[in-house]
Amino acid sequence: MTADGESEDQLLEGYWDLDRLVSDLGKVRTGWRAAQQHHAEYGAEGFPSRANLAKIMTSLCGALFPLRLGPSFIRVHNEDAFVAQTLQTALSRLYGQIRLELLYIMHGRPPADIDGEAARIIGNFAQSLPGLRELLDSDVEAAFLGDPAARSVDEVLICYPSMLAIIHHRLAHRLYDLGAPLVARIISEIAHSRTGIDIHPGAVIGRSFFVDHGTGVVIGETAIVGDRVRLYQGVTLGARSFPADERGALAKAIPRHPIIEDDVVIYAGATILGRIIIGSRSVIGGNVWLTDSVPANSNVRQAKAQYEVTSRVEVSAPHRVHSLMDAERDGFAENI
């Protein structure tokens, strides 16, 4: 209630016309849909839910690593039962989300076709989980071996934001390959929002992948990363240019991101752009801007910066004021 005894609704009633507001928003939506060639706004049923996919991913992480990412009551004697129950629920819910995506991209197709395609995707995804767990084990080991601050593989798995991002990427990439790119993209963006690490689900990443610290890392859709690659914070594997099609729109899904071969190390802040190749066992130094391929065993670093070291003397406040006044009088204030 307000100070005059009015409800908030009564107070605000005169400040807008609700019917007109709803009508105007409807007109804007209609105009947007008419302008988009590939729109598919068929109602709430037509879109996967980010919130539901976040819950599914939490369950899948627990099923993959029950003793570390599962509930605290899980022990060796009951982990198989937990994994079975969790997978049954999570995969069923994931099937529902994939089906929603297929309603989006297969609009107008018979329901039986959509159901069958969703079942095919979720079945193949489920069969991939043991192999994905082995792949993730190699990532955990790479982080433990590559970071002197890591005291155990459990610490890596539980604490490192890069592991959360990599788990999400491994699962999202499999779904992307199987034909659920929207669900995959939502999963990757869940990890992005939680970790600051942006890996497009289309990126191909080899075994034993380690991102140290991780904040600000960007890996584009068509990037290919080999085995045993290590990245540090702020690294970008991006596109240099964006070719247009015959209509002038940006061309989609063409190779435009780097290929990073095996055993490459890329230090903090490096930017690597375009469909170039970084040869195996190369080291790319911090803050390097690279748009050309380099052969295997290369060491790429910036030219040594020119800098000057001077003495900084602490002075009392009266002396400081006097010095500034003297400098201004002598015409040197701009150098202070």
N, C-alpha and C positions, 0 to 999 in steps of 0.2 A: 504494500500500500504506500501511496505517496503521503506527503505532509498534509494534503487537503482531503485525505480519505479516499482518493480515487485509486482504482486498480491501475497497474502499469499499462494494461491493454487500453483502458479508457483514456489514460493520459496520452498515449502514442497514437490513438485512433485518427486524430486529425492531421498527422504528419505524413501519411501516405494513403493511397487508395489501393487496398490489397487486391481487389479484383483486377484493377488495371495493371498492377505489378505482375500478377500471375499471367495475365494475357500477354503483356509485353515480353516476358521471359519465354513464353511459348512461341512467340513470333521469332525471337532470336534463335531458338533451337531449330525451328523449322527452316530458317534461312541457312543455318550452318549445315544441316543434313542435306539440303538441296545442293549446296555448293561442293560437297565432298564426294569424290568419285567412288571411294571405297568405304563409305560410312556403313555402319552396321548397328545402329542404335535401335535394337528391337525390343527394348524393355529390360528390366532388371535381370530377367532370366538369361539374357544374352551375354553376360560378362562374368568372368571369374572374379572371386573376391580376394583382395589383398589380405584382409584380416584372416580369412579362413586358410589361405595358403601359408601365412606365417605360422599358424597353429600346426598345420600339416608338417611344415619343415621342422618345427620343434620336435614333433613326434618322430620323424624320420631320423633326425640327428640322434635321438635317444635310442632308436632301434639299431642304428649303425654302431653306436658306442654306448651300450647300455650301462656299463659300470662307471662311466665318466660323465656322459651327457644325459643319462636317464635319471629317473627319480632317485632320491637318496636311499630308499628302502631296497633297491635292487642289489642282489648278491649273486655269486656264481651259481648257487643252487637254483635260483629262480629266474635267471636272465633269459633262458630260452622261452619260458612261458610268457615273460614280459614282451620279448621281441615278437612272438607269434601274435599276441593280442594287439600290440601296438601296430604292427604291419597290417593286420586285417582291417583295423579301423582307419589307419592313415591312407592306405592304398584305395580303400573304398571311397573315402572322401576326395582323394586326388582324382579318382575316376570321375567323380561328379564335377570337379573343376575343369577337367579336360573336356568333358562333354559340353560344358558351357562355352568353352572356347570354340569347339567345333560347331556349335550352333551359331557362333559369330562368323566363322569363316566358311561354313558349308550351308549357309542359309538357303532354305528351299529344298534341300536334299531330303529324302525319306528318313524318318526317325531311325529306322533299322540300320541304315548306312552309318548314321552318326554314332549310334550305340556301338556298332561293330568296330568302327575306327577307334573310338575311345577305349574299348576293351583291348584292342590290339596294342595301342600305345602303352596302356598301364601294364599289360602283361609283359611286354618286352622290357619296360622300365624295371619292373619287379625282378625279372631274371637277371638284370644288370647289377643289382645291388651288391652281391658278393664281390664282383670285380671292382666296383667303385670303392668298396671298403678297402680292398688291397691297394688301390691307387692312393687313397687318402692316407693309408699307413705310410706309404713312401713319402708323402708330403710332410707328415708329422716328423718322420725321421730326419728329413732334410732340414727342417727348422731346428730340431735339436742339435744336429751336427753343425749347422751353420751359424748358430747364435751362441756366443760364449756366455751369455746371460741366462740361457735355458738350463735349468737344473734337472729336468726330467721330461720325458715325452708327455707325461700327464699334465705338467705345467703348460706345455705348448698347446695341447688339445683344449684345456679348460680356459686358459687365459688369453691366448694370442688372437687378436681380431682377424689376422690374416687367415687363420685356420677356419674361422666361421665363414669368411668370404669364400675360401677355397671349397669347403664342403658344399656351400650353396651353389658355387659354380659347377662343380662336378655333377651334381644332380640336375641343375638347370640345363647344362650342356647336353646331357643325355635326352632330356625331354625335348630340347630344341631339335636335335637330330631326328627324333622319332616323329616330329610333326606337331608339336605343341609349343610354338614359339612365343605366344602371348603369355601362357602360364610360366614358361621359362624366363621371360623378361621380368615378370612380376617378382619371381623368386630372386633374380639377380638384383633387382632394385630394393628388395627387403634387406639383403646383405649390404648393399651400398649405403642405405640410410643408417644402418647399425654400425658400420665400420669405417665409412669414408673411402672404401676401396670399390672401384667401379669396373667390373669385368662383364663385358657383354657375353650373354650365353652362347653366342656363335663362335667365340674365340676358342681355338684348339690349343690345349695346354698339355704338355707331356708329363712324365713322372717326376717325382721328387722336386716339386715346385715350391719355392719359398719366397715369401714377401716379408721382409723385415720391417717392422713398425707399420708400414702400409698406408698411412693416411695420404690421400691424394693420388694414389696409383690409379691410372686409367688404362684399360686394355680394350681396344676396339673390336668390332664385330668380326672382321676377317683376319685378325692377327693369328699367327701360328707361332707357338712357343715350344721349343724342344724340351728334352729331358735335362734335369738338374740345373735349371735356370734359377738365378737368384736376383730379385729386384729389391730396391730400397724405396723409401717413401718418396712420393712426388714424381715417380717415373710415369711418363706418358708413352704409350705405343699407339700412335694416332694416325689419322689420315692427313696427307699434305694438301690435297685438293679434292673437290667434289664434282666429278664430271656430270654433265647434264644430258638428258635424253633428247630425242628429236622435238619434244614439246617444250623443252626448256626447264623441265623439272629435274631434280636431282636423281641420277641413276641409282637404283637400289641394288644391294647385294653383289657389287663388283669388288674384286680384291683391291684393297686400298690401304691396308695396314701392314706393318713390318712382319718379316719372318725372322724369328730369333732362333738360331740353331743351338745345339746342345752345349751345356757347360758354360754359358755366358753369364757374366755378372754385370749388372747395370746399377750404378750408384745413384744416390739421391738427387732428384731434380732433373735428371736427364730426360730429354724430349727426342723421341725417334719417330719420324714421320714418313709416311708413304710406303709403297710396296717395295721396300728395300730389304736386303738380306744382311743380317749381322752374323758373320761367320763363327763357327764353333770355337769355344775356348777364348773368345774375345772378352775384353774388359772395357766397359764404357764408363768414363769418369763422371763425377757429379756435375750437374748443370750443363752438360754438353748438349748442343742442338745439332742433330744429325739428320740429314736428308739424303745421304748417299750410302750405298752398300759398302761394307768393309769385309776384307777376306778373313779367313780363319786366323786365330792367334793374334789378332790386332789389339793394340792398346790405344784407345782414343781418349784424349784428355784436352781440356782447354789450355790455351797458352797461359803461362804464368801471369797472374794479375800484377799490375804495377800499383804499389801502395807506398805510403810514407808513414813512418812511425815517429811521433814527436812526444816530448815530455809534457805531461799534464800536471801543473802545479796547483795545489789547493791554496786559495788566498782568502783572507777575511772579507766580510761583506763590505766594509768601508773602502778597503783597498780595491775591491772589484768595481765598485761604483766609480771610484776615481779613475781606474784604468779605462772604463768605458767612456767616461767624459773626455779623457785625454785623447782616446782614439777617434771619437767623433770630431773633436776640435781639429785633429790633424788630418781628417779626411780618410781615416782607415776603418771606419765603423763597418763598412761592407765586408771587411775581411775577418770580422770577429765571429 
